[in-house]
Amino acid sequence: MEEQKERNREYVALRSLLRAIRKEAGVSQTELATRLGVPQSFVSKVESGERRIDIVELRRICVALECSLGHVIALFERNLNEVKETN
């Protein structure tokens, strides 16, 4: 059960981070979807947690948002570590 909570926390952190990066870049869900060649509902589902993504999709999102995959992973790790330290 604890492992499931940890996994869910990680997915929440990732989708929140992707949403923040998209907004910081000034890109709407519709624009990101256009760049990815997918329906806007794909982006919405990823950000809401209704759909999980794999590493290939994460890389495509990073390219579309003009940020490096390594940078996103580093931010993700830092955010997770900060949450662990506050708990």
PyMOL Python script that loads the backbone (N, CA, C, O; Angstrom):
from pymol import cmd

cmd.read_pdbstr("""\
ATOM      1  N   MET A   1       0.823  -1.200   0.000  1.00  0.00           N
ATOM      2  CA  MET A   1       0.000   0.000   0.000  1.00  0.00           C
ATOM      3  C   MET A   1       0.868   1.266   0.000  1.00  0.00           C
ATOM      4  O   MET A   1       0.578   2.223  -0.717  1.00  0.00           O
ATOM      5  N   GLU A   2       1.918   1.262   0.798  1.00  0.00           N
ATOM      6  CA  GLU A   2       2.818   2.421   0.860  1.00  0.00           C
ATOM      7  C   GLU A   2       3.506   2.641  -0.487  1.00  0.00           C
ATOM      8  O   GLU A   2       3.725   3.780  -0.901  1.00  0.00           O
ATOM      9  N   GLU A   3       3.844   1.549  -1.165  1.00  0.00           N
ATOM     10  CA  GLU A   3       4.480   1.649  -2.481  1.00  0.00           C
ATOM     11  C   GLU A   3       3.533   2.302  -3.488  1.00  0.00           C
ATOM     12  O   GLU A   3       3.965   3.101  -4.319  1.00  0.00           O
ATOM     13  N   GLN A   4       2.254   1.968  -3.416  1.00  0.00           N
ATOM     14  CA  GLN A   4       1.256   2.558  -4.314  1.00  0.00           C
ATOM     15  C   GLN A   4       1.124   4.059  -4.057  1.00  0.00           C
ATOM     16  O   GLN A   4       1.004   4.839  -5.001  1.00  0.00           O
ATOM     17  N   LYS A   5       1.147   4.465  -2.793  1.00  0.00           N
ATOM     18  CA  LYS A   5       1.073   5.890  -2.455  1.00  0.00           C
ATOM     19  C   LYS A   5       2.267   6.640  -3.033  1.00  0.00           C
ATOM     20  O   LYS A   5       2.131   7.737  -3.574  1.00  0.00           O
ATOM     21  N   GLU A   6       3.448   6.020  -2.906  1.00  0.00           N
ATOM     22  CA  GLU A   6       4.673   6.641  -3.426  1.00  0.00           C
ATOM     23  C   GLU A   6       4.583   6.800  -4.942  1.00  0.00           C
ATOM     24  O   GLU A   6       4.926   7.852  -5.480  1.00  0.00           O
ATOM     25  N   ARG A   7       4.127   5.769  -5.622  1.00  0.00           N
ATOM     26  CA  ARG A   7       4.000   5.821  -7.076  1.00  0.00           C
ATOM     27  C   ARG A   7       3.005   6.905  -7.490  1.00  0.00           C
ATOM     28  O   ARG A   7       3.261   7.668  -8.422  1.00  0.00           O
ATOM     29  N   ASN A   8       1.883   6.968  -6.802  1.00  0.00           N
ATOM     30  CA  ASN A   8       0.886   7.995  -7.113  1.00  0.00           C
ATOM     31  C   ASN A   8       1.455   9.391  -6.891  1.00  0.00           C
ATOM     32  O   ASN A   8       1.214  10.298  -7.687  1.00  0.00           O
ATOM     33  N   ARG A   9       2.210   9.561  -5.808  1.00  0.00           N
ATOM     34  CA  ARG A   9       2.832  10.854  -5.513  1.00  0.00           C
ATOM     35  C   ARG A   9       3.790  11.258  -6.634  1.00  0.00           C
ATOM     36  O   ARG A   9       3.867  12.429  -7.007  1.00  0.00           O
ATOM     37  N   GLU A  10       4.511  10.283  -7.160  1.00  0.00           N
ATOM     38  CA  GLU A  10       5.439  10.554  -8.255  1.00  0.00           C
ATOM     39  C   GLU A  10       4.699  10.999  -9.516  1.00  0.00           C
ATOM     40  O   GLU A  10       5.130  11.934 -10.191  1.00  0.00           O
ATOM     41  N   TYR A  11       3.596  10.336  -9.832  1.00  0.00           N
ATOM     42  CA  TYR A  11       2.819  10.727 -11.014  1.00  0.00           C
ATOM     43  C   TYR A  11       2.209  12.116 -10.843  1.00  0.00           C
ATOM     44  O   TYR A  11       2.170  12.904 -11.789  1.00  0.00           O
ATOM     45  N   VAL A  12       1.734  12.410  -9.636  1.00  0.00           N
ATOM     46  CA  VAL A  12       1.184  13.747  -9.369  1.00  0.00           C
ATOM     47  C   VAL A  12       2.279  14.795  -9.550  1.00  0.00           C
ATOM     48  O   VAL A  12       2.046  15.846 -10.149  1.00  0.00           O
ATOM     49  N   ALA A  13       3.463  14.509  -9.036  1.00  0.00           N
ATOM     50  CA  ALA A  13       4.578  15.450  -9.158  1.00  0.00           C
ATOM     51  C   ALA A  13       4.953  15.678 -10.622  1.00  0.00           C
ATOM     52  O   ALA A  13       5.221  16.810 -11.024  1.00  0.00           O
ATOM     53  N   LEU A  14       4.972  14.616 -11.415  1.00  0.00           N
ATOM     54  CA  LEU A  14       5.345  14.752 -12.826  1.00  0.00           C
ATOM     55  C   LEU A  14       4.322  15.569 -13.595  1.00  0.00           C
ATOM     56  O   LEU A  14       4.686  16.479 -14.339  1.00  0.00           O
ATOM     57  N   ARG A  15       3.066  15.256 -13.425  1.00  0.00           N
ATOM     58  CA  ARG A  15       2.061  16.002 -14.198  1.00  0.00           C
ATOM     59  C   ARG A  15       1.985  17.460 -13.758  1.00  0.00           C
ATOM     60  O   ARG A  15       1.743  18.340 -14.584  1.00  0.00           O
ATOM     61  N   SER A  16       2.186  17.727 -12.476  1.00  0.00           N
ATOM     62  CA  SER A  16       2.210  19.114 -11.994  1.00  0.00           C
ATOM     63  C   SER A  16       3.397  19.868 -12.578  1.00  0.00           C
ATOM     64  O   SER A  16       3.282  21.032 -12.961  1.00  0.00           O
ATOM     65  N   LEU A  17       4.534  19.193 -12.640  1.00  0.00           N
ATOM     66  CA  LEU A  17       5.736  19.804 -13.203  1.00  0.00           C
ATOM     67  C   LEU A  17       5.544  20.111 -14.688  1.00  0.00           C
ATOM     68  O   LEU A  17       5.895  21.197 -15.150  1.00  0.00           O
ATOM     69  N   LEU A  18       4.993  19.167 -15.425  1.00  0.00           N
ATOM     70  CA  LEU A  18       4.778  19.398 -16.858  1.00  0.00           C
ATOM     71  C   LEU A  18       3.818  20.556 -17.095  1.00  0.00           C
ATOM     72  O   LEU A  18       4.027  21.368 -17.995  1.00  0.00           O
ATOM     73  N   ARG A  19       2.772  20.629 -16.291  1.00  0.00           N
ATOM     74  CA  ARG A  19       1.814  21.742 -16.414  1.00  0.00           C
ATOM     75  C   ARG A  19       2.524  23.070 -16.135  1.00  0.00           C
ATOM     76  O   ARG A  19       2.333  24.045 -16.862  1.00  0.00           O
ATOM     77  N   ALA A  20       3.339  23.101 -15.082  1.00  0.00           N
ATOM     78  CA  ALA A  20       4.049  24.331 -14.719  1.00  0.00           C
ATOM     79  C   ALA A  20       5.023  24.755 -15.819  1.00  0.00           C
ATOM     80  O   ALA A  20       5.118  25.939 -16.145  1.00  0.00           O
ATOM     81  N   ILE A  21       5.740  23.797 -16.386  1.00  0.00           N
ATOM     82  CA  ILE A  21       6.685  24.108 -17.464  1.00  0.00           C
ATOM     83  C   ILE A  21       5.937  24.649 -18.682  1.00  0.00           C
ATOM     84  O   ILE A  21       6.370  25.618 -19.306  1.00  0.00           O
ATOM     85  N   ARG A  22       4.816  24.016 -19.013  1.00  0.00           N
ATOM     86  CA  ARG A  22       4.019  24.479 -20.156  1.00  0.00           C
ATOM     87  C   ARG A  22       3.537  25.907 -19.936  1.00  0.00           C
ATOM     88  O   ARG A  22       3.646  26.752 -20.825  1.00  0.00           O
ATOM     89  N   LYS A  23       3.007  26.170 -18.751  1.00  0.00           N
ATOM     90  CA  LYS A  23       2.490  27.510 -18.460  1.00  0.00           C
ATOM     91  C   LYS A  23       3.612  28.539 -18.434  1.00  0.00           C
ATOM     92  O   LYS A  23       3.448  29.653 -18.933  1.00  0.00           O
ATOM     93  N   GLU A  24       4.751  28.170 -17.854  1.00  0.00           N
ATOM     94  CA  GLU A  24       5.895  29.085 -17.807  1.00  0.00           C
ATOM     95  C   GLU A  24       6.366  29.433 -19.218  1.00  0.00           C
ATOM     96  O   GLU A  24       6.833  30.544 -19.468  1.00  0.00           O
ATOM     97  N   ALA A  25       6.242  28.485 -20.127  1.00  0.00           N
ATOM     98  CA  ALA A  25       6.631  28.722 -21.519  1.00  0.00           C
ATOM     99  C   ALA A  25       5.578  29.526 -22.274  1.00  0.00           C
ATOM    100  O   ALA A  25       5.793  29.914 -23.422  1.00  0.00           O
ATOM    101  N   GLY A  26       4.437  29.776 -21.626  1.00  0.00           N
ATOM    102  CA  GLY A  26       3.374  30.539 -22.272  1.00  0.00           C
ATOM    103  C   GLY A  26       2.669  29.767 -23.374  1.00  0.00           C
ATOM    104  O   GLY A  26       2.195  30.349 -24.350  1.00  0.00           O
ATOM    105  N   VAL A  27       2.603  28.455 -23.211  1.00  0.00           N
ATOM    106  CA  VAL A  27       2.011  27.587 -24.225  1.00  0.00           C
ATOM    107  C   VAL A  27       0.692  27.032 -23.689  1.00  0.00           C
ATOM    108  O   VAL A  27       0.636  26.508 -22.577  1.00  0.00           O
ATOM    109  N   SER A  28      -0.353  27.148 -24.481  1.00  0.00           N
ATOM    110  CA  SER A  28      -1.650  26.590 -24.085  1.00  0.00           C
ATOM    111  C   SER A  28      -1.661  25.082 -24.335  1.00  0.00           C
ATOM    112  O   SER A  28      -0.803  24.552 -25.041  1.00  0.00           O
ATOM    113  N   GLN A  29      -2.633  24.409 -23.752  1.00  0.00           N
ATOM    114  CA  GLN A  29      -2.790  22.981 -24.027  1.00  0.00           C
ATOM    115  C   GLN A  29      -3.016  22.747 -25.518  1.00  0.00           C
ATOM    116  O   GLN A  29      -2.482  21.799 -26.094  1.00  0.00           O
ATOM    117  N   THR A  30      -3.800  23.607 -26.129  1.00  0.00           N
ATOM    118  CA  THR A  30      -4.092  23.470 -27.560  1.00  0.00           C
ATOM    119  C   THR A  30      -2.829  23.620 -28.396  1.00  0.00           C
ATOM    120  O   THR A  30      -2.607  22.850 -29.331  1.00  0.00           O
ATOM    121  N   GLU A  31      -1.999  24.613 -28.065  1.00  0.00           N
ATOM    122  CA  GLU A  31      -0.752  24.829 -28.805  1.00  0.00           C
ATOM    123  C   GLU A  31       0.195  23.652 -28.610  1.00  0.00           C
ATOM    124  O   GLU A  31       0.821  23.200 -29.568  1.00  0.00           O
ATOM    125  N   LEU A  32       0.307  23.150 -27.386  1.00  0.00           N
ATOM    126  CA  LEU A  32       1.177  21.997 -27.145  1.00  0.00           C
ATOM    127  C   LEU A  32       0.679  20.795 -27.937  1.00  0.00           C
ATOM    128  O   LEU A  32       1.474  20.073 -28.539  1.00  0.00           O
ATOM    129  N   ALA A  33      -0.614  20.582 -27.940  1.00  0.00           N
ATOM    130  CA  ALA A  33      -1.186  19.468 -28.700  1.00  0.00           C
ATOM    131  C   ALA A  33      -0.858  19.598 -30.186  1.00  0.00           C
ATOM    132  O   ALA A  33      -0.519  18.613 -30.842  1.00  0.00           O
ATOM    133  N   THR A  34      -0.960  20.811 -30.707  1.00  0.00           N
ATOM    134  CA  THR A  34      -0.629  21.050 -32.117  1.00  0.00           C
ATOM    135  C   THR A  34       0.829  20.715 -32.383  1.00  0.00           C
ATOM    136  O   THR A  34       1.148  20.063 -33.377  1.00  0.00           O
ATOM    137  N   ARG A  35       1.708  21.154 -31.507  1.00  0.00           N
ATOM    138  CA  ARG A  35       3.140  20.863 -31.663  1.00  0.00           C
ATOM    139  C   ARG A  35       3.416  19.364 -31.617  1.00  0.00           C
ATOM    140  O   ARG A  35       4.305  18.867 -32.309  1.00  0.00           O
ATOM    141  N   LEU A  36       2.647  18.649 -30.796  1.00  0.00           N
ATOM    142  CA  LEU A  36       2.838  17.203 -30.650  1.00  0.00           C
ATOM    143  C   LEU A  36       2.125  16.404 -31.736  1.00  0.00           C
ATOM    144  O   LEU A  36       2.431  15.232 -31.957  1.00  0.00           O
ATOM    145  N   GLY A  37       1.172  17.044 -32.411  1.00  0.00           N
ATOM    146  CA  GLY A  37       0.385  16.330 -33.410  1.00  0.00           C
ATOM    147  C   GLY A  37      -0.628  15.384 -32.787  1.00  0.00           C
ATOM    148  O   GLY A  37      -0.917  14.315 -33.326  1.00  0.00           O
ATOM    149  N   VAL A  38      -1.164  15.799 -31.635  1.00  0.00           N
ATOM    150  CA  VAL A  38      -2.152  14.990 -30.910  1.00  0.00           C
ATOM    151  C   VAL A  38      -3.359  15.866 -30.593  1.00  0.00           C
ATOM    152  O   VAL A  38      -3.275  17.091 -30.687  1.00  0.00           O
ATOM    153  N   PRO A  39      -4.477  15.255 -30.219  1.00  0.00           N
ATOM    154  CA  PRO A  39      -5.629  16.061 -29.808  1.00  0.00           C
ATOM    155  C   PRO A  39      -5.349  16.805 -28.497  1.00  0.00           C
ATOM    156  O   PRO A  39      -4.541  16.356 -27.685  1.00  0.00           O
ATOM    157  N   GLN A  40      -6.013  17.928 -28.300  1.00  0.00           N
ATOM    158  CA  GLN A  40      -5.867  18.686 -27.056  1.00  0.00           C
ATOM    159  C   GLN A  40      -6.238  17.828 -25.858  1.00  0.00           C
ATOM    160  O   GLN A  40      -5.693  18.012 -24.769  1.00  0.00           O
ATOM    161  N   SER A  41      -7.158  16.896 -26.049  1.00  0.00           N
ATOM    162  CA  SER A  41      -7.582  16.026 -24.944  1.00  0.00           C
ATOM    163  C   SER A  41      -6.429  15.175 -24.417  1.00  0.00           C
ATOM    164  O   SER A  41      -6.424  14.807 -23.243  1.00  0.00           O
ATOM    165  N   PHE A  42      -5.448  14.856 -25.271  1.00  0.00           N
ATOM    166  CA  PHE A  42      -4.270  14.111 -24.818  1.00  0.00           C
ATOM    167  C   PHE A  42      -3.535  14.903 -23.746  1.00  0.00           C
ATOM    168  O   PHE A  42      -3.206  14.371 -22.686  1.00  0.00           O
ATOM    169  N   VAL A  43      -3.280  16.171 -24.028  1.00  0.00           N
ATOM    170  CA  VAL A  43      -2.564  17.030 -23.076  1.00  0.00           C
ATOM    171  C   VAL A  43      -3.380  17.186 -21.801  1.00  0.00           C
ATOM    172  O   VAL A  43      -2.836  17.108 -20.700  1.00  0.00           O
ATOM    173  N   SER A  44      -4.664  17.405 -21.945  1.00  0.00           N
ATOM    174  CA  SER A  44      -5.542  17.548 -20.788  1.00  0.00           C
ATOM    175  C   SER A  44      -5.520  16.298 -19.914  1.00  0.00           C
ATOM    176  O   SER A  44      -5.449  16.393 -18.689  1.00  0.00           O
ATOM    177  N   LYS A  45      -5.579  15.138 -20.539  1.00  0.00           N
ATOM    178  CA  LYS A  45      -5.584  13.878 -19.788  1.00  0.00           C
ATOM    179  C   LYS A  45      -4.252  13.629 -19.096  1.00  0.00           C
ATOM    180  O   LYS A  45      -4.219  13.108 -17.981  1.00  0.00           O
ATOM    181  N   VAL A  46      -3.157  13.994 -19.745  1.00  0.00           N
ATOM    182  CA  VAL A  46      -1.842  13.851 -19.113  1.00  0.00           C
ATOM    183  C   VAL A  46      -1.770  14.744 -17.878  1.00  0.00           C
ATOM    184  O   VAL A  46      -1.349  14.300 -16.810  1.00  0.00           O
ATOM    185  N   GLU A  47      -2.179  15.996 -18.025  1.00  0.00           N
ATOM    186  CA  GLU A  47      -2.087  16.949 -16.918  1.00  0.00           C
ATOM    187  C   GLU A  47      -3.065  16.651 -15.789  1.00  0.00           C
ATOM    188  O   GLU A  47      -2.812  17.015 -14.641  1.00  0.00           O
ATOM    189  N   SER A  48      -4.171  15.998 -16.097  1.00  0.00           N
ATOM    190  CA  SER A  48      -5.156  15.674 -15.055  1.00  0.00           C
ATOM    191  C   SER A  48      -4.868  14.337 -14.385  1.00  0.00           C
ATOM    192  O   SER A  48      -5.454  14.019 -13.350  1.00  0.00           O
ATOM    193  N   GLY A  49      -3.971  13.557 -14.968  1.00  0.00           N
ATOM    194  CA  GLY A  49      -3.657  12.254 -14.409  1.00  0.00           C
ATOM    195  C   GLY A  49      -4.504  11.130 -14.963  1.00  0.00           C
ATOM    196  O   GLY A  49      -4.365   9.976 -14.558  1.00  0.00           O
ATOM    197  N   GLU A  50      -5.377  11.469 -15.885  1.00  0.00           N
ATOM    198  CA  GLU A  50      -6.228  10.445 -16.502  1.00  0.00           C
ATOM    199  C   GLU A  50      -5.416   9.538 -17.425  1.00  0.00           C
ATOM    200  O   GLU A  50      -5.790   8.391 -17.672  1.00  0.00           O
ATOM    201  N   ARG A  51      -4.293  10.070 -17.933  1.00  0.00           N
ATOM    202  CA  ARG A  51      -3.420   9.295 -18.809  1.00  0.00           C
ATOM    203  C   ARG A  51      -1.979   9.455 -18.355  1.00  0.00           C
ATOM    204  O   ARG A  51      -1.501  10.567 -18.135  1.00  0.00           O
ATOM    205  N   ARG A  52      -1.300   8.331 -18.220  1.00  0.00           N
ATOM    206  CA  ARG A  52       0.119   8.350 -17.880  1.00  0.00           C
ATOM    207  C   ARG A  52       0.930   8.252 -19.164  1.00  0.00           C
ATOM    208  O   ARG A  52       0.480   7.684 -20.159  1.00  0.00           O
ATOM    209  N   ILE A  53       2.129   8.813 -19.122  1.00  0.00           N
ATOM    210  CA  ILE A  53       2.971   8.822 -20.316  1.00  0.00           C
ATOM    211  C   ILE A  53       4.221   7.991 -20.086  1.00  0.00           C
ATOM    212  O   ILE A  53       4.635   7.752 -18.952  1.00  0.00           O
ATOM    213  N   ASP A  54       4.809   7.557 -21.190  1.00  0.00           N
ATOM    214  CA  ASP A  54       6.068   6.830 -21.106  1.00  0.00           C
ATOM    215  C   ASP A  54       7.223   7.791 -21.419  1.00  0.00           C
ATOM    216  O   ASP A  54       7.004   8.971 -21.691  1.00  0.00           O
ATOM    217  N   ILE A  55       8.417   7.281 -21.378  1.00  0.00           N
ATOM    218  CA  ILE A  55       9.607   8.122 -21.553  1.00  0.00           C
ATOM    219  C   ILE A  55       9.663   8.732 -22.957  1.00  0.00           C
ATOM    220  O   ILE A  55      10.133   9.858 -23.121  1.00  0.00           O
ATOM    221  N   VAL A  56       9.195   8.007 -23.957  1.00  0.00           N
ATOM    222  CA  VAL A  56       9.200   8.529 -25.330  1.00  0.00           C
ATOM    223  C   VAL A  56       8.254   9.722 -25.432  1.00  0.00           C
ATOM    224  O   VAL A  56       8.590  10.739 -26.038  1.00  0.00           O
ATOM    225  N   GLU A  57       7.077   9.593 -24.840  1.00  0.00           N
ATOM    226  CA  GLU A  57       6.117  10.704 -24.858  1.00  0.00           C
ATOM    227  C   GLU A  57       6.640  11.883 -24.044  1.00  0.00           C
ATOM    228  O   GLU A  57       6.459  13.036 -24.435  1.00  0.00           O
ATOM    229  N   LEU A  58       7.285  11.600 -22.917  1.00  0.00           N
ATOM    230  CA  LEU A  58       7.869  12.672 -22.110  1.00  0.00           C
ATOM    231  C   LEU A  58       8.918  13.425 -22.920  1.00  0.00           C
ATOM    232  O   LEU A  58       8.964  14.655 -22.884  1.00  0.00           O
ATOM    233  N   ARG A  59       9.749  12.703 -23.642  1.00  0.00           N
ATOM    234  CA  ARG A  59      10.771  13.345 -24.469  1.00  0.00           C
ATOM    235  C   ARG A  59      10.129  14.224 -25.546  1.00  0.00           C
ATOM    236  O   ARG A  59      10.593  15.337 -25.793  1.00  0.00           O
ATOM    237  N   ARG A  60       9.072  13.732 -26.183  1.00  0.00           N
ATOM    238  CA  ARG A  60       8.379  14.512 -27.218  1.00  0.00           C
ATOM    239  C   ARG A  60       7.792  15.795 -26.628  1.00  0.00           C
ATOM    240  O   ARG A  60       7.847  16.855 -27.251  1.00  0.00           O
ATOM    241  N   ILE A  61       7.234  15.690 -25.430  1.00  0.00           N
ATOM    242  CA  ILE A  61       6.680  16.871 -24.757  1.00  0.00           C
ATOM    243  C   ILE A  61       7.796  17.871 -24.471  1.00  0.00           C
ATOM    244  O   ILE A  61       7.630  19.074 -24.677  1.00  0.00           O
ATOM    245  N   CYS A  62       8.928  17.370 -23.999  1.00  0.00           N
ATOM    246  CA  CYS A  62      10.063  18.254 -23.714  1.00  0.00           C
ATOM    247  C   CYS A  62      10.527  18.975 -24.977  1.00  0.00           C
ATOM    248  O   CYS A  62      10.783  20.179 -24.947  1.00  0.00           O
ATOM    249  N   VAL A  63      10.634  18.253 -26.069  1.00  0.00           N
ATOM    250  CA  VAL A  63      11.044  18.869 -27.339  1.00  0.00           C
ATOM    251  C   VAL A  63      10.040  19.941 -27.744  1.00  0.00           C
ATOM    252  O   VAL A  63      10.425  21.033 -28.161  1.00  0.00           O
ATOM    253  N   ALA A  64       8.752  19.627 -27.619  1.00  0.00           N
ATOM    254  CA  ALA A  64       7.704  20.585 -28.000  1.00  0.00           C
ATOM    255  C   ALA A  64       7.730  21.834 -27.129  1.00  0.00           C
ATOM    256  O   ALA A  64       7.368  22.919 -27.583  1.00  0.00           O
ATOM    257  N   LEU A  65       8.161  21.680 -25.872  1.00  0.00           N
ATOM    258  CA  LEU A  65       8.229  22.823 -24.953  1.00  0.00           C
ATOM    259  C   LEU A  65       9.618  23.462 -24.923  1.00  0.00           C
ATOM    260  O   LEU A  65       9.874  24.386 -24.152  1.00  0.00           O
ATOM    261  N   GLU A  66      10.505  22.950 -25.776  1.00  0.00           N
ATOM    262  CA  GLU A  66      11.866  23.477 -25.898  1.00  0.00           C
ATOM    263  C   GLU A  66      12.618  23.453 -24.574  1.00  0.00           C
ATOM    264  O   GLU A  66      13.284  24.419 -24.202  1.00  0.00           O
ATOM    265  N   CYS A  67      12.500  22.333 -23.874  1.00  0.00           N
ATOM    266  CA  CYS A  67      13.277  22.126 -22.652  1.00  0.00           C
ATOM    267  C   CYS A  67      13.887  20.732 -22.733  1.00  0.00           C
ATOM    268  O   CYS A  67      13.346  19.849 -23.398  1.00  0.00           O
ATOM    269  N   SER A  68      14.995  20.541 -22.066  1.00  0.00           N
ATOM    270  CA  SER A  68      15.662  19.250 -22.177  1.00  0.00           C
ATOM    271  C   SER A  68      15.031  18.224 -21.243  1.00  0.00           C
ATOM    272  O   SER A  68      14.548  18.551 -20.159  1.00  0.00           O
ATOM    273  N   LEU A  69      15.050  16.996 -21.688  1.00  0.00           N
ATOM    274  CA  LEU A  69      14.552  15.892 -20.877  1.00  0.00           C
ATOM    275  C   LEU A  69      15.345  15.806 -19.574  1.00  0.00           C
ATOM    276  O   LEU A  69      14.775  15.569 -18.509  1.00  0.00           O
ATOM    277  N   GLY A  70      16.641  15.997 -19.662  1.00  0.00           N
ATOM    278  CA  GLY A  70      17.489  15.959 -18.470  1.00  0.00           C
ATOM    279  C   GLY A  70      17.098  17.014 -17.452  1.00  0.00           C
ATOM    280  O   GLY A  70      17.088  16.751 -16.249  1.00  0.00           O
ATOM    281  N   HIS A  71      16.776  18.204 -17.931  1.00  0.00           N
ATOM    282  CA  HIS A  71      16.360  19.290 -17.039  1.00  0.00           C
ATOM    283  C   HIS A  71      15.050  18.937 -16.343  1.00  0.00           C
ATOM    284  O   HIS A  71      14.903  19.164 -15.142  1.00  0.00           O
ATOM    285  N   VAL A  72      14.103  18.384 -17.091  1.00  0.00           N
ATOM    286  CA  VAL A  72      12.810  18.010 -16.510  1.00  0.00           C
ATOM    287  C   VAL A  72      13.000  16.919 -15.462  1.00  0.00           C
ATOM    288  O   VAL A  72      12.390  16.973 -14.393  1.00  0.00           O
ATOM    289  N   ILE A  73      13.833  15.941 -15.758  1.00  0.00           N
ATOM    290  CA  ILE A  73      14.074  14.865 -14.793  1.00  0.00           C
ATOM    291  C   ILE A  73      14.760  15.409 -13.549  1.00  0.00           C
ATOM    292  O   ILE A  73      14.431  14.999 -12.437  1.00  0.00           O
ATOM    293  N   ALA A  74      15.708  16.325 -13.716  1.00  0.00           N
ATOM    294  CA  ALA A  74      16.383  16.924 -12.561  1.00  0.00           C
ATOM    295  C   ALA A  74      15.395  17.704 -11.695  1.00  0.00           C
ATOM    296  O   ALA A  74      15.434  17.600 -10.469  1.00  0.00           O
ATOM    297  N   LEU A  75      14.515  18.479 -12.318  1.00  0.00           N
ATOM    298  CA  LEU A  75      13.491  19.212 -11.564  1.00  0.00           C
ATOM    299  C   LEU A  75      12.549  18.257 -10.853  1.00  0.00           C
ATOM    300  O   LEU A  75      12.170  18.487  -9.705  1.00  0.00           O
ATOM    301  N   PHE A  76      12.175  17.191 -11.532  1.00  0.00           N
ATOM    302  CA  PHE A  76      11.296  16.174 -10.955  1.00  0.00           C
ATOM    303  C   PHE A  76      11.939  15.573  -9.705  1.00  0.00           C
ATOM    304  O   PHE A  76      11.293  15.466  -8.663  1.00  0.00           O
ATOM    305  N   GLU A  77      13.200  15.185  -9.810  1.00  0.00           N
ATOM    306  CA  GLU A  77      13.920  14.605  -8.665  1.00  0.00           C
ATOM    307  C   GLU A  77      14.023  15.605  -7.516  1.00  0.00           C
ATOM    308  O   GLU A  77      13.825  15.248  -6.355  1.00  0.00           O
ATOM    309  N   ARG A  78      14.334  16.855  -7.845  1.00  0.00           N
ATOM    310  CA  ARG A  78      14.451  17.878  -6.803  1.00  0.00           C
ATOM    311  C   ARG A  78      13.121  18.083  -6.095  1.00  0.00           C
ATOM    312  O   ARG A  78      13.071  18.174  -4.868  1.00  0.00           O
ATOM    313  N   ASN A  79      12.042  18.156  -6.873  1.00  0.00           N
ATOM    314  CA  ASN A  79      10.716  18.334  -6.274  1.00  0.00           C
ATOM    315  C   ASN A  79      10.353  17.170  -5.366  1.00  0.00           C
ATOM    316  O   ASN A  79       9.806  17.374  -4.283  1.00  0.00           O
ATOM    317  N   LEU A  80      10.653  15.951  -5.800  1.00  0.00           N
ATOM    318  CA  LEU A  80      10.360  14.784  -4.961  1.00  0.00           C
ATOM    319  C   LEU A  80      11.168  14.826  -3.671  1.00  0.00           C
ATOM    320  O   LEU A  80      10.643  14.533  -2.597  1.00  0.00           O
ATOM    321  N   ASN A  81      12.431  15.185  -3.774  1.00  0.00           N
ATOM    322  CA  ASN A  81      13.281  15.262  -2.586  1.00  0.00           C
ATOM    323  C   ASN A  81      12.794  16.331  -1.621  1.00  0.00           C
ATOM    324  O   ASN A  81      12.831  16.127  -0.407  1.00  0.00           O
ATOM    325  N   GLU A  82      12.338  17.468  -2.139  1.00  0.00           N
ATOM    326  CA  GLU A  82      11.820  18.531  -1.276  1.00  0.00           C
ATOM    327  C   GLU A  82      10.564  18.077  -0.543  1.00  0.00           C
ATOM    328  O   GLU A  82      10.379  18.397   0.631  1.00  0.00           O
ATOM    329  N   VAL A  83       9.705  17.338  -1.226  1.00  0.00           N
ATOM    330  CA  VAL A  83       8.483  16.834  -0.596  1.00  0.00           C
ATOM    331  C   VAL A  83       8.835  15.832   0.498  1.00  0.00           C
ATOM    332  O   VAL A  83       8.240  15.857   1.575  1.00  0.00           O
ATOM    333  N   LYS A  84       9.803  14.946   0.228  1.00  0.00           N
ATOM    334  CA  LYS A  84      10.213  13.955   1.222  1.00  0.00           C
ATOM    335  C   LYS A  84      10.785  14.629   2.463  1.00  0.00           C
ATOM    336  O   LYS A  84      10.536  14.190   3.585  1.00  0.00           O
ATOM    337  N   GLU A  85      11.555  15.702   2.256  1.00  0.00           N
ATOM    338  CA  GLU A  85      12.174  16.402   3.380  1.00  0.00           C
ATOM    339  C   GLU A  85      11.150  17.107   4.253  1.00  0.00           C
ATOM    340  O   GLU A  85      11.370  17.265   5.453  1.00  0.00           O
ATOM    341  N   THR A  86      10.038  17.531   3.674  1.00  0.00           N
ATOM    342  CA  THR A  86       9.019  18.226   4.462  1.00  0.00           C
ATOM    343  C   THR A  86       8.091  17.253   5.179  1.00  0.00           C
ATOM    344  O   THR A  86       7.352  17.650   6.081  1.00  0.00           O
ATOM    345  N   ASN A  87       8.125  15.990   4.786  1.00  0.00           N
ATOM    346  CA  ASN A  87       7.260  14.985   5.442  1.00  0.00           C
ATOM    347  C   ASN A  87       7.966  14.297   6.578  1.00  0.00           C
ATOM    348  O   ASN A  87       7.385  13.430   7.231  1.00  0.00           O
TER     349      ASN A  87
END
""", "prot")
cmd.dss("prot")
cmd.show_as("cartoon", "prot")
cmd.util.cbc("prot")
cmd.orient("prot")
